[in-house]
Amino acid sequence: MAEIQHRTKKDYALVLIRELILRGELDPGSHVHQTELATRLKISLTPVREALRQLESEGLVASIAHRGVRVRTTDQETLRNIYIGRRLIEPYVAARGVARLVAPDYRAAADLLKRLDRAHARRDASTVRKANYDFHFLLYERADVPVLLDMVRKLWGQFPWDVLTEVPDRMRSSKIEHREILAAMEKGDAAMAEEACARHLLQSYLDISSYLDGEQAGVDPFVFPGH
């Protein structure tokens, strides 16, 4: 994990623990071992605890009496709200990022999709999540709007990625959707990137919602009456 300069040790711990959750190294429902984190980050327990309190306020972790801190899991209503937030922000960030890409970015994005495919073939869920995260944020970071990027990271941290990888045929659909996003990146087409990202988010939501409910979901909660 890259060295990052922060004003305080709490800020340092906050960013890196959030990244561990986003990249799938801390799974939803898993116990957060604070002493191990402190050792891994080479800092004391105090900034780790402060960072976890911040992450709890963001909805990424939950502190449970006599059971410690755990990475949050997601219910249907939370899933719906997360999807609406992501759908509102990510297509715009994707479109804005496309205009700032350079040739090495296209190659890096293509390599990440190959890594994702290989990891899926090995049933390596952790690497699938890391490659997926890196692919999307390679594009999003080029948008150069830190406040929106921070919002997206928080929403990603609450999304049930562990469940998504278990949805039948989801990875096959996701592969097609990722290729559409990559094609937009290579063409430098902002409108195409925005549309491809929106389709990707919608299908992910519908697939996981159907999986959790046991029946086909057909309504896009992002669209409201009169919209």
URLIN-V910543 format. One record per run of one state. SS is the DSSP state (alpha for helix, beta for strand, coil for the rest). FROM is the first residue (numbers start at 1). TO is the last residue. If there is no record, write none. Layout:
SS & FROM & TO
SS & FROM & TO
This chain:
coil & 1 & 8
alpha & 9 & 22
coil & 23 & 30
beta & 31 & 31
coil & 32 & 33
alpha & 34 & 41
coil & 42 & 44
alpha & 45 & 58
coil & 59 & 60
beta & 61 & 64
coil & 65 & 67
beta & 68 & 71
coil & 72 & 75
alpha & 76 & 98
coil & 99 & 102
alpha & 103 & 121
coil & 122 & 124
alpha & 125 & 141
coil & 142 & 145
alpha & 146 & 158
coil & 159 & 160
alpha & 161 & 164
coil & 165 & 169
alpha & 170 & 187
coil & 188 & 189
alpha & 190 & 213
coil & 214 & 227
